[in-house]
Amino acid sequence: MSVKAEYCNGIFRPLEKVPDAIPGKLYRVFSEEELQSLTDDLVWLKAAEKSFDFWNNEEDAAYDNL
């Protein structure tokens, strides 16, 4: 879920309706910069994933569920 919020007097207030929000549940708010950083990290992780393909073999299969 991604919802824009504004910060005012120590409170983050959503700028749009939050679907399926549960009263009392804690939610984490990220800034645009943090979201971009997370997206960039995912792109690099996906690119690096192929470099670990050598572990996909029968010898190492015993470690797959650890």
C-alpha positions, 0 to 999 in steps of 0.5 A: 500500500502506498499513500501520500501523507502530510506531517503537521504538529507531530502527526502524519495525516493521509492525503487520501482515503486509506483502503483496508486501514485498521484502527490502532495498527501501526503503519510506516510512512516513507518519504519520496527519497526513501521510496526511490532508494528502496526501488533502486535497491530492488533493481540492483538486487534483481540484477545481482540475482543471476550471479548466485545461480551457481548455488542452484544445484543438487549438492546445495539443495539441502541448504535451500530450506534453512 
